[in-house]
Amino acid sequence: MFERSRKGESALLIQPHAGGPPDEGQVEEFAELARSAGATVVAVLKARIDHPNAAILIGSGKLEEVQAAVAATGADLVLVNHPLSPVQERNLERILECRVVDRTGLILDIFAQRARSHEGKLQVELAQLRHMSTRLIRGWTHLERQRGGSIGLRGPGETQLETDRRLLQKRLEQLQKKLDKVEVQRDQMRRARVRSELPRIALVGYTNAGKSTLFNALTGAQAYAADQLFATLDPTVRRIELGGHGVVLADTVGFVRDLPHELVAAFRSTLSEAREADLLLHLVDAADPLREERIAQVDEVLAEIGAGEIPQLLVYNKIDQLEQSRPRIDRPAEGHPRVWLSARDGQGLELLPEILGEMLDLRRVSGTIHLPSRAGKLRARLHELGAVRSEEPAEHGWQLQVDLSHADAERLHAQPHGDALHALLPPADPDHDAG
């Protein structure tokens, strides 16, 4: 078995493709993923694959070309923009005599570097170990060594591989228990936010679209923002004021095409910030020539995690990189509303409260209501919401001066004794009801 280099800095990239020429956007994104992991890209080879080779993925002729390129460039790492089976990975490493990592392994490595919170680190380790569980034979030189069969070492005859699998399974179970505990704590915090009935907004989008920059601009927070893929892994949640109304804003991990299923599964609690939001701010890099494709890929992941039906506001960011583009709101007859802005320069940020207020129904209602004495529960709820401006005893109950959101008023109107709020609500729109 070859000796593995620990540097892993000089990378040769292989871009498999079928049929016509490869998608240059995929090639550049994969190169950016490699650079985000800390590798220096020394060469890129494109490999047409009409019928994947079960043993090495690529054809034997292309494999010889890769061997020559590895020797010529001195690459100590080969990155393949395609899932590799454990057999394919082992065979390629044996033939090329250097480390071989597929797309899933590369993204897992980036996530391992970027995770900061306790939960994020647990999630990444869990995903890595699940990925590794089918690849335990990699890099071992002693897998066939038996414990039994020698004097003083007689026993169950367990191979090193079996021992490793048993230890790995034990670690997986430990990690899952820890994550379950963290998820219970997160659910408790989330339920507290739900009880406050503040509208919840989640920032989602393709990686490097500028979510953390926009989050910082809206909240004044210092979430890490950088021009690199997966700069943010751990969700950050802040309460902000929009036109005098409190809302909860969450920054989430960026999505990418072919996001490994191990990561989608491991990050289910993190992604629940998106799944349980009232509105998704879907951030798009306006200067990306593949922006429509990126939107579709993000929608695909949102559907996979159960957030596909949540209302969206498309925010086209980075208009400062476009010629003759100005901040604006587009309201197409069909599809999601769109805001064009630059989070970095602050252009168009003033447009967000207007459109968010519309989409979240942040209208307010106020006036005087009379509650009967048997409506104590409703009175207590109004006080919890901070909606009571003044209160006086009245015959058989209370007279309250209230100010609350239209959405809260509608919710309370449907509860017992809620008809006391009826006069505060505007008349229903007959056209809207007809639709």
C-alpha positions in Angstrom: 0.0 0.0 0.0 1.3 3.5 -0.8 2.2 6.0 1.8 -0.4 8.7 2.0 0.7 12.3 1.8 -0.7 14.4 4.6 -0.4 17.7 2.7 -3.2 17.3 0.2 -2.5 20.7 -1.2 -1.9 20.1 -4.9 -5.0 18.7 -6.5 -5.8 17.4 -10.0 -9.5 17.6 -10.8 -11.4 15.1 -12.9 -14.7 16.3 -14.3 -16.7 13.3 -15.7 -19.5 14.1 -18.2 -21.8 12.3 -20.5 -22.7 13.1 -24.1 -21.7 16.6 -25.3 -19.1 19.0 -23.7 -19.1 19.3 -19.9 -20.9 22.2 -18.2 -18.2 24.8 -17.6 -20.2 26.1 -14.6 -19.9 22.7 -13.0 -16.1 22.7 -13.7 -15.6 26.1 -12.1 -17.8 25.3 -9.1 -15.8 22.1 -8.4 -12.6 24.1 -8.7 -13.9 26.6 -6.2 -14.9 23.8 -3.9 -11.3 22.5 -4.1 -9.9 25.9 -3.3 -12.4 26.3 -0.5 -11.0 23.1 1.0 -7.5 24.6 0.9 -6.2 22.8 -2.2 -4.3 24.3 -5.1 -5.7 23.2 -8.4 -2.8 22.2 -10.7 -4.8 20.7 -13.5 -8.3 19.8 -14.7 -9.1 16.8 -16.9 -12.5 16.2 -18.4 -13.6 12.6 -18.9 -16.5 11.6 -21.1 -18.3 8.6 -19.5 -21.1 7.0 -21.4 -20.9 3.8 -19.5 -19.2 4.1 -16.0 -16.6 1.5 -15.3 -17.6 -0.4 -12.2 -13.9 -0.7 -11.2 -12.5 2.7 -11.9 -15.4 4.9 -13.1 -13.4 6.3 -16.0 -12.0 4.3 -19.0 -8.6 2.8 -19.1 -7.3 5.3 -21.7 -8.4 8.2 -19.6 -6.9 6.6 -16.5 -3.5 6.5 -18.3 -3.9 10.2 -19.1 -4.6 10.9 -15.4 -1.5 8.9 -14.3 0.6 11.0 -16.6 -0.9 14.2 -15.4 -0.3 13.2 -11.7 3.3 12.5 -12.5 3.8 15.7 -14.5 2.2 18.0 -12.0 3.3 16.3 -8.8 -0.3 16.3 -7.5 -0.8 14.4 -4.3 -4.6 14.5 -4.4 -7.1 13.6 -7.2 -10.6 15.1 -6.8 -13.4 13.5 -8.8 -16.6 15.5 -9.4 -18.8 12.4 -9.1 -19.7 9.9 -6.4 -17.3 7.0 -6.2 -18.0 3.6 -4.8 -15.6 2.3 -2.2 -14.2 -0.1 -4.8 -13.6 2.6 -7.4 -12.0 4.8 -4.8 -9.6 2.0 -3.6 -8.7 1.0 -7.1 -8.0 4.5 -8.3 -5.8 5.2 -5.2 -3.9 1.9 -5.8 -3.2 2.7 -9.5 -2.5 6.5 -9.1 -0.6 6.1 -5.8 -2.2 9.2 -4.3 -5.3 10.0 -2.4 -8.5 10.1 -4.3 -11.6 12.0 -3.0 -15.0 12.2 -4.6 -17.4 15.1 -4.5 -19.1 14.0 -1.3 -15.8 13.5 0.5 -14.7 17.0 -0.6 -17.8 18.7 0.6 -17.7 16.8 3.9 -14.1 18.0 4.3 -15.1 21.6 3.8 -17.9 21.3 6.3 -15.5 19.7 8.8 -13.2 22.8 8.5 -16.1 25.3 8.8 -18.2 24.0 11.6 -18.0 26.2 14.7 -20.8 25.3 17.0 -21.0 22.2 19.1 -24.0 21.0 17.2 -22.4 21.8 13.8 -19.3 19.7 14.7 -21.4 16.8 15.8 -23.5 16.9 12.6 -20.3 17.0 10.4 -18.7 14.1 12.3 -21.9 12.1 12.0 -22.0 12.7 8.3 -18.3 11.8 7.9 -18.6 8.6 9.8 -21.6 7.5 7.8 -19.7 8.2 4.6 -16.6 6.4 6.0 -18.5 3.3 7.2 -18.4 1.9 3.7 -14.8 2.8 3.2 -13.1 1.4 6.3 -10.7 -0.6 4.3 -9.1 2.5 2.9 -5.5 3.2 4.0 -5.2 0.1 6.2 -2.3 -2.3 5.7 -3.3 -4.7 8.4 -6.9 -5.6 7.7 -6.3 -9.3 7.3 -4.3 -9.6 10.5 -6.1 -12.0 12.8 -6.2 -11.7 16.6 -6.7 -15.4 17.1 -4.4 -18.3 16.1 -1.3 -17.6 18.2 -0.4 -18.7 21.7 -1.5 -16.1 24.1 -3.7 -14.4 21.5 -6.4 -17.0 21.0 -9.9 -15.6 21.0 -12.8 -14.8 18.7 -10.5 -14.3 15.7 -12.0 -10.8 15.0 -10.3 -9.0 12.2 -9.0 -5.5 12.5 -11.7 -4.4 10.1 -14.5 -6.0 12.2 -13.1 -4.2 15.3 -13.0 -0.9 13.4 -16.6 -1.3 12.3 -17.7 -2.2 15.8 -16.0 0.9 17.2 -17.3 3.1 14.5 -20.9 1.9 15.1 -20.5 2.7 18.8 -19.3 6.2 18.0 -22.2 6.7 15.6 -24.6 5.8 18.3 -22.9 8.1 20.8 -23.1 11.0 18.3 -26.7 10.4 17.5 -27.6 10.5 21.2 -25.8 13.8 21.6 -27.4 15.2 18.6 -30.9 14.1 19.8 -30.2 15.9 23.0 -29.1 19.1 21.2 -32.2 18.8 19.0 -34.5 18.7 22.0 -32.9 21.9 23.3 -33.2 23.5 19.9 -36.9 22.5 19.7 -37.5 24.0 23.1 -36.0 27.3 22.0 -38.0 27.1 18.7 -41.2 26.5 20.6 -40.5 29.5 22.8 -40.2 31.6 19.6 -43.4 30.2 18.3 -45.2 31.0 21.6 -44.0 34.6 21.1 -45.8 34.4 17.7 -43.1 36.5 16.1 -43.0 35.9 12.3 -40.0 33.8 11.3 -37.9 34.5 8.2 -35.1 32.1 7.1 -32.4 33.2 4.7 -31.8 30.4 2.1 -29.9 30.2 -1.2 -27.1 28.7 -3.1 -23.8 28.9 -1.3 -21.9 32.2 -1.7 -25.0 34.1 -2.7 -24.4 36.6 0.1 -26.8 35.4 2.8 -24.5 36.2 5.7 -23.7 39.7 4.3 -27.4 40.4 4.0 -28.0 39.0 7.5 -25.3 41.3 9.0 -26.8 44.3 7.1 -30.3 43.6 8.5 -29.3 42.7 12.0 -26.1 44.5 12.8 -24.7 41.1 13.7 -21.2 39.9 13.0 -21.9 36.5 11.3 -18.9 35.3 9.4 -19.1 36.4 5.8 -16.5 35.6 3.1 -16.3 35.2 -0.7 -16.1 31.4 -0.5 -18.3 28.4 -0.6 -20.0 27.3 2.6 -18.7 30.3 4.7 -21.6 29.7 7.1 -22.6 26.3 8.5 -24.1 27.1 11.8 -27.5 28.8 11.9 -27.6 32.3 13.5 -30.9 33.6 14.8 -31.7 37.2 15.7 -34.8 39.3 16.4 -35.0 42.4 14.3 -37.5 45.2 13.8 -39.2 45.7 10.4 -41.2 48.9 10.2 -41.9 48.8 13.9 -42.7 45.0 13.9 -40.6 42.3 15.5 -39.6 39.3 13.4 -37.1 36.5 13.9 -34.4 36.2 11.1 -32.3 33.0 10.7 -29.2 32.6 8.6 -28.8 29.1 7.3 -26.2 26.9 5.5 -25.9 27.5 1.8 -27.1 24.8 -0.7 -25.2 23.4 -3.6 -26.1 21.1 -6.5 -25.9 17.4 -5.6 -25.7 18.1 -1.9 -24.6 14.8 -0.3 -27.5 13.0 1.3 -25.3 12.3 4.3 -25.3 16.1 4.9 -29.0 16.6 4.3 -29.7 13.9 6.9 -27.1 15.1 9.4 -28.2 18.8 9.2 -31.9 18.1 9.5 -32.1 20.2 12.8 -30.1 23.1 11.3 -32.3 23.0 8.1 -35.4 23.0 10.3 -34.9 26.8 10.6 -35.9 26.9 7.0 -38.6 24.2 7.3 -40.4 25.9 10.1 -40.2 29.5 8.8 -43.2 31.6 7.8 -41.3 33.1 4.9 -38.1 32.2 3.0 -35.8 34.9 1.8 -34.3 33.1 -1.2 -31.1 34.9 -2.0 -29.8 34.7 -5.5 -26.4 35.9 -6.9 -27.8 38.3 -9.6 -24.4 38.3 -11.4 -24.3 34.5 -11.7 -24.9 33.5 -15.3 -26.4 30.2 -14.0 -28.7 31.9 -11.5 -31.9 30.3 -12.8 -30.3 26.9 -12.5 -29.2 27.7 -9.0 -32.7 28.7 -8.0 -34.0 25.4 -9.2 -31.3 23.5 -7.3 -32.1 25.3 -4.1 -35.9 24.6 -4.6 -35.0 21.0 -5.0 -33.2 20.8 -1.6 -36.0 22.8 0.0 -38.5 20.3 -1.3 -36.3 17.4 0.0 -36.3 18.9 3.6 -40.0 19.6 3.6 -39.8 23.4 3.0 -41.0 23.4 -0.6 -44.4 24.9 0.1 -43.3 27.8 2.3 -43.8 31.3 0.6 -40.6 32.7 -0.9 -39.3 36.2 -1.6 -36.6 36.1 -4.3 -33.8 38.5 -3.4 -31.4 39.2 -6.3 -28.2 40.3 -4.5 -25.0 41.7 -5.9 -26.6 44.1 -8.4 -23.4 46.3 -7.9 -21.8 43.7 -10.2 -24.3 44.3 -12.9 -24.3 47.0 -15.5 -27.4 49.4 -15.5 -29.1 47.6 -12.7 -31.0 49.5 -10.0 -32.7 48.6 -6.8 -36.4 47.6 -7.4 -39.3 45.3 -6.6 -40.7 43.2 -9.3 -44.2 41.8 -8.8 -44.8 39.2 -11.6 -48.4 38.0 -12.2 -47.2 34.5 -11.5 -44.4 33.3 -9.3 -42.6 34.9 -6.4 -42.0 38.6 -5.9 -38.5 39.7 -6.5 -36.3 42.4 -4.9 -33.1 43.6 -6.5 -30.4 44.9 -4.1 -26.8 44.9 -3.0 -26.3 43.7 0.6 -22.7 44.8 0.5 -23.3 48.4 -0.6 -26.7 48.7 1.1 -28.5 49.5 -2.2 -32.1 48.6 -2.0 -32.2 47.4 1.6 -34.9 50.0 2.3 -37.2 48.0 0.0 -37.3 44.9 2.1 -39.5 46.2 5.0 -42.2 47.2 2.5 -42.4 43.9 0.7 -41.8 41.8 3.8 -44.6 43.6 5.6 -46.9 42.7 2.8 -45.9 39.1 2.6 -45.9 38.5 6.4 -49.0 40.6 6.9 -47.4 43.0 9.4 -50.4 45.3 9.4 -51.6 46.5 12.8 -55.0 47.2 14.3 -55.9 49.2 17.3 -59.0 50.4 19.2 -61.2 49.8 22.3 -62.7 46.4 23.0 -65.0 45.1 25.8 -64.3 41.6 27.2 -66.8 39.8 29.4 -65.6 38.4 32.7 -65.6 34.9 31.4 -63.0 35.9 28.7 -60.1 35.8 31.2 -58.0 33.5 29.0 -58.3 35.9 26.0 -57.5 38.9 28.2 -54.4 37.1 29.5 -53.3 36.3 26.0 -53.6 40.0 25.0 -51.4 40.9 27.9 -48.8 38.2 26.9 -48.6 39.7 23.4 -48.1 43.2 24.9 -51.1 44.4 23.1 -52.9 46.1 26.0 -52.3 49.8 26.2 -54.7 50.5 29.0 -57.4 48.7 30.9 -60.4 49.6 33.0 -62.9 47.6 34.9 -66.3 47.6 33.2 -69.7 46.1 33.9 -69.4 42.3 33.8 -65.8 42.5 32.5 -63.0 44.8 31.2 -62.6 47.6 28.8 -59.2 47.5 27.0 -57.4 49.8 24.7 -55.4 47.5 22.4 -52.8 47.6 19.6 -51.7 44.4 18.0 -50.8 42.9 14.6 -53.5 42.1 12.1 -52.3 38.4 12.1 -52.6 38.2 15.9 -56.0 39.8 15.8 -57.2 37.3 13.3 -55.9 34.4 15.3 -57.5 35.6 18.5 -60.7 36.4 16.7 -61.2 32.7 16.0 -60.8 31.8 19.7 -63.6 31.7 22.3 -64.9 35.3 22.9 -62.7 36.5 20.1 -65.7 38.2 18.5 -64.9 41.1 20.8 -62.1 41.9 18.3 -64.4 41.9 15.3 -64.8 45.7 15.1 -61.0 46.1 14.9 -60.6 43.9 11.8 -61.1 45.4 8.3 -64.0 44.0 6.3 -63.1 41.0 4.2 -62.1 41.6 0.6 -64.9 40.0 -1.5 -62.6 39.6 -4.5 -60.0 37.8 -2.3 -62.7 35.5 -0.8 -64.0 34.7 -4.2 -60.5 33.7 -5.3 
